């Protein structure tokens, strides 16, 4: 797997003393294609390579019984130094799916190299995908870079969320922003190649202050939610969103360029209120695009 050349990775090109980066057991691959079969969508194609795993599609959403729900699993338990992970999701015409993770993504402490994840998402006409993984928790001295590349038809909808913790906040007296690098980039384009938008978030706590106004200030948890959808849907969702302070969090939405959709950001002191605010946005998207509710909070949520 080719890792893009980004300057934040220049200091971390050494190899682990254990298994070298990108070797067997450290190159995880997931390839999934969803197709519409009339009464339901199905996971028509699945390829998996450890340490990434998907077992099967489940149909537990009572509001959308024809929508497959897929859990991405890490067989190693967390992201390790030298890991190279690739996730490809292909949505066929008219298909729908909800893709998440079995738990939070824990990026383990590192003393060499880095971990990299590449996601490629393709949405055909009238398809609908909720790509909503659990929180990312970068441990002390973690180096994690993620890139998500989306190709989306004008009639399709993608709801993609990322929730990032400051570290193991309550571990050993707290690990707040003690990781080395957290870098995540999202780009989107039309099938013909027209670029819709690009955004990159780079956090290097040892080199750039985190607690500034306009960065994190007094907040610890950050959520970034991207909604790619037709303009009429984006307008209707935006009408339902009340920006500003909501209990313990602060949140706001902005329009993406080229009438591509919306981007929604949430800051909060803990994960629970941030996740609750993301759920409110998710509920608005479901109501507008599908005229259905989101599922209740699970007992383990």
C-alpha positions as CSV (number, residue, x, y, z in Angstrom):
1,X,0.0,0.0,0.0
2,X,1.4,3.4,-1.0
3,X,1.3,6.0,1.7
4,X,1.0,9.6,0.5
5,X,3.9,11.9,1.0
6,X,2.9,14.2,3.9
7,X,5.4,16.2,5.8
8,X,4.0,15.3,9.2
9,X,5.3,11.7,8.7
10,X,8.9,12.7,7.8
11,X,10.2,12.1,11.4
12,X,8.6,8.7,11.6
13,X,10.2,6.6,8.8
14,X,12.0,4.2,11.1
15,X,10.9,0.6,11.3
16,X,9.5,-1.2,14.4
17,X,11.8,-3.7,16.0
18,X,8.9,-6.2,15.8
19,X,7.2,-6.9,12.4
20,X,8.2,-4.4,9.8
21,X,5.5,-2.0,8.6
22,X,3.0,-3.1,6.0
23,X,4.0,-6.8,6.2
24,X,1.8,-9.9,6.7
25,X,-0.6,-9.2,9.6
26,X,0.0,-5.5,9.3
27,X,-1.7,-4.8,6.0
28,X,-5.4,-4.9,6.6
29,X,-7.9,-4.8,3.6
30,X,-11.7,-4.6,3.5
31,X,-13.5,-4.5,0.2
32,X,-17.3,-4.3,0.3
33,X,-19.9,-3.8,-2.4
34,X,-23.6,-3.3,-1.6
35,X,-26.3,-3.9,-4.2
36,X,-30.0,-3.3,-4.3
37,X,-32.2,-6.5,-4.6
38,X,-35.6,-4.8,-4.5
39,X,-36.9,-5.7,-1.0
40,X,-33.5,-5.2,0.5
41,X,-29.9,-4.3,-0.1
42,X,-27.2,-7.0,0.3
43,X,-23.5,-7.2,0.9
44,X,-22.8,-8.6,-2.6
45,X,-19.0,-8.7,-2.4
46,X,-16.7,-9.0,0.6
47,X,-12.9,-9.4,0.7
48,X,-11.1,-9.2,4.0
49,X,-7.5,-9.5,5.1
50,X,-6.3,-9.5,8.7
51,X,-6.1,-7.4,10.8
52,X,-9.4,-6.1,9.3
53,X,-12.5,-8.3,9.4
54,X,-16.2,-8.2,8.5
55,X,-18.2,-11.3,9.3
56,X,-21.6,-10.7,7.7
57,X,-24.3,-8.0,7.2
58,X,-27.0,-7.8,9.8
59,X,-30.5,-6.4,9.5
60,X,-31.2,-5.0,13.0
61,X,-32.6,-1.5,12.1
62,X,-36.3,-1.9,12.6
63,X,-37.1,1.4,10.8
64,X,-35.1,0.2,7.7
65,X,-35.4,-3.6,7.7
66,X,-34.0,-3.8,4.2
67,X,-30.7,-2.0,5.1
68,X,-27.7,-4.1,5.8
69,X,-25.7,-3.1,8.9
70,X,-22.0,-4.0,8.9
71,X,-19.5,-4.0,11.7
72,X,-15.8,-3.5,10.9
73,X,-13.6,-5.5,13.3
74,X,-9.9,-5.3,14.2
75,X,-8.5,-8.8,15.0
76,X,-5.5,-7.2,16.7
77,X,-7.7,-5.2,19.0
78,X,-6.3,-1.8,18.1
79,X,-4.2,0.1,15.5
80,X,-0.5,-0.7,15.9
81,X,2.7,1.0,14.7
82,X,3.4,-0.1,11.1
83,X,-0.2,-0.9,10.3
84,X,-1.4,-0.1,6.8
85,X,-5.2,-0.3,6.5
86,X,-7.3,-0.1,3.4
87,X,-11.1,0.1,3.3
88,X,-13.0,0.2,0.0
89,X,-16.8,0.6,0.0
90,X,-18.8,0.5,-3.3
91,X,-22.5,1.4,-3.2
92,X,-24.4,0.1,-6.3
93,X,-27.3,2.1,-7.7
94,X,-30.2,2.4,-5.3
95,X,-28.4,0.4,-2.5
96,X,-28.2,1.4,1.1
97,X,-26.0,0.4,4.1
98,X,-24.9,1.4,7.6
99,X,-21.2,0.7,8.3
100,X,-19.7,1.2,11.7
101,X,-17.0,-0.4,14.0
102,X,-17.5,-2.9,16.8
103,X,-16.1,-0.4,19.3
104,X,-13.8,2.7,19.5
105,X,-10.7,2.6,17.3
106,X,-7.8,2.6,19.7
107,X,-4.5,3.8,18.2
108,X,-1.8,2.2,20.4
109,X,1.3,3.9,21.8
110,X,4.2,3.9,19.3
111,X,7.9,4.1,19.5
112,X,8.6,3.7,15.8
113,X,7.0,4.4,12.4
114,X,3.3,5.2,12.2
115,X,-0.1,3.8,11.2
116,X,-2.0,4.7,8.0
117,X,-5.6,4.1,6.9
118,X,-6.9,4.7,3.4
119,X,-10.7,4.7,2.8
120,X,-12.2,4.8,-0.7
121,X,-16.0,5.3,-0.9
122,X,-17.9,5.2,-4.2
123,X,-21.7,5.9,-4.3
124,X,-23.7,5.3,-7.5
125,X,-27.0,7.0,-8.3
126,X,-29.7,7.1,-5.5
127,X,-27.5,5.1,-3.1
128,X,-27.4,5.9,0.6
129,X,-24.5,5.1,3.0
130,X,-24.1,5.9,6.7
131,X,-20.4,5.5,7.4
132,X,-20.3,6.1,11.1
133,X,-17.3,4.4,12.9
134,X,-16.9,4.6,16.7
135,X,-14.6,7.1,18.3
136,X,-10.9,7.3,17.6
137,X,-8.7,7.2,20.7
138,X,-5.0,8.0,20.0
139,X,-2.8,6.8,22.9
140,X,0.3,8.5,24.1
141,X,2.9,9.0,21.3
142,X,0.5,7.6,18.7
143,X,1.0,8.6,15.0
144,X,-2.1,8.1,12.9
145,X,-2.8,9.4,9.4
146,X,-6.2,8.7,7.6
147,X,-7.3,9.6,4.2
148,X,-10.9,9.3,2.9
149,X,-11.6,9.7,-0.8
150,X,-15.2,9.8,-1.9
151,X,-16.7,9.6,-5.4
152,X,-20.4,10.4,-5.3
153,X,-23.2,10.7,-7.9
154,X,-25.3,13.9,-7.5
155,X,-28.4,11.8,-6.5
156,X,-26.6,9.8,-3.8
157,X,-26.2,10.5,-0.1
158,X,-23.2,9.8,2.2
159,X,-23.3,10.6,6.0
160,X,-19.7,10.2,7.3
161,X,-18.8,11.0,10.9
162,X,-15.5,11.0,12.8
163,X,-15.3,11.5,16.6
164,X,-11.9,12.1,18.0
165,X,-10.9,11.8,21.7
166,X,-8.0,13.6,23.2
167,X,-6.5,10.3,24.3
168,X,-7.2,8.0,27.2
169,X,-8.6,10.9,29.2
170,X,-9.0,9.0,32.4
171,X,-6.0,6.7,32.1
172,X,-3.1,7.1,34.6
173,X,-4.2,10.5,35.6
174,X,-5.1,11.4,32.1
175,X,-3.5,11.4,28.6
176,X,-4.8,14.7,27.1
177,X,-3.3,15.4,23.7
178,X,-0.1,13.4,24.4
179,X,-0.1,11.7,20.9
180,X,2.5,12.7,18.4
181,X,0.4,13.1,15.2
182,X,-3.3,12.8,14.3
183,X,-4.0,13.7,10.7
184,X,-7.2,13.1,8.8
185,X,-8.1,14.2,5.3
186,X,-11.4,14.0,3.3
187,X,-11.8,14.7,-0.4
188,X,-14.9,14.3,-2.6
189,X,-15.5,14.4,-6.4
190,X,-18.1,13.5,-9.0
191,X,-17.7,10.4,-11.1
192,X,-16.6,12.6,-14.1
193,X,-13.7,14.0,-11.9
194,X,-15.2,17.3,-10.8
195,X,-13.7,18.2,-7.4
196,X,-16.2,19.0,-4.8
197,X,-14.2,19.8,-1.7
198,X,-11.1,18.8,0.4
199,X,-10.5,19.2,4.1
200,X,-7.5,18.2,6.2
201,X,-7.2,18.2,10.0
202,X,-3.7,18.0,11.4
203,X,-3.0,17.9,15.1
204,X,0.6,17.8,16.5
205,X,0.2,18.7,20.1
206,X,4.0,19.0,20.8
207,X,4.5,21.5,18.0
208,X,1.2,23.5,17.9
209,X,-0.8,24.7,20.9
210,X,-4.2,22.9,21.2
211,X,-5.8,25.1,23.9
212,X,-6.0,28.3,21.7
213,X,-9.3,29.9,21.0
214,X,-10.3,28.8,17.5
215,X,-8.7,25.4,18.1
216,X,-9.9,23.3,21.1
217,X,-9.7,25.9,23.8
218,X,-11.3,24.2,26.9
219,X,-12.9,21.3,24.9
220,X,-11.5,17.8,24.6
221,X,-13.6,15.9,22.1
222,X,-14.1,16.8,18.5
223,X,-16.6,15.5,15.9
224,X,-16.5,16.1,12.2
225,X,-19.5,15.1,10.2
226,X,-19.7,15.3,6.4
227,X,-23.1,15.1,4.6
228,X,-22.9,14.7,0.8
229,X,-26.4,14.8,-0.6
230,X,-28.6,16.7,-3.2
231,X,-29.0,20.4,-2.5
232,X,-32.7,20.1,-1.6
233,X,-31.9,17.6,1.1
234,X,-29.0,19.7,2.4
235,X,-31.3,22.8,2.6
236,X,-33.9,20.9,4.6
237,X,-31.3,19.5,7.0
238,X,-29.8,22.9,7.5
239,X,-33.2,24.3,8.4
240,X,-33.4,21.8,11.2
241,X,-30.0,22.6,12.7
242,X,-29.7,25.1,15.5
243,X,-26.1,26.3,15.7
244,X,-24.4,27.4,18.9
245,X,-24.3,26.0,22.4
246,X,-26.3,22.9,23.3
247,X,-25.9,22.0,27.0
248,X,-22.2,21.0,27.3
249,X,-21.3,21.2,23.6
250,X,-20.9,23.8,20.8
251,X,-21.9,22.9,17.3
252,X,-22.4,24.4,13.9
253,X,-23.0,23.5,10.2
254,X,-21.7,25.0,7.0
255,X,-22.4,24.5,3.4
256,X,-19.9,22.6,1.3
257,X,-18.7,24.1,-2.1
258,X,-20.5,23.2,-5.3
259,X,-23.8,22.5,-3.5
260,X,-22.2,19.2,-2.4
261,X,-23.9,19.1,1.0
262,X,-23.0,20.1,4.5
263,X,-20.2,19.8,7.1
264,X,-21.1,19.7,10.8
265,X,-18.7,20.2,13.6
266,X,-19.1,19.5,17.4
267,X,-16.9,20.3,20.3
268,X,-17.5,19.0,23.8
269,X,-15.9,18.1,27.2
270,X,-16.7,14.4,27.0
271,X,-17.7,11.8,24.4
272,X,-21.3,11.3,25.6
273,X,-22.7,14.8,24.8
274,X,-20.7,15.0,21.5
275,X,-22.1,11.6,20.4
276,X,-25.6,12.8,21.4
277,X,-25.3,15.9,19.3
278,X,-24.1,13.8,16.3
279,X,-27.1,11.6,16.8
280,X,-29.4,14.7,16.5
281,X,-27.7,15.6,13.2
282,X,-28.0,11.9,12.0
283,X,-31.7,12.0,13.0
284,X,-32.3,15.1,10.9
285,X,-30.6,13.5,7.9
286,X,-32.6,10.3,8.2
287,X,-35.9,12.2,8.5
288,X,-35.1,14.4,5.4
289,X,-33.6,11.8,3.1
290,X,-35.4,8.6,4.0
291,X,-38.4,9.9,6.1
292,X,-37.4,7.4,8.8
293,X,-36.1,7.6,12.4
294,X,-32.7,6.5,13.6
295,X,-32.5,3.5,15.9
296,X,-32.6,4.0,19.6
297,X,-29.4,4.2,21.6
298,X,-28.2,0.6,22.2
299,X,-28.0,-0.7,25.7
300,X,-24.2,-0.8,25.4
301,X,-24.0,2.7,23.8
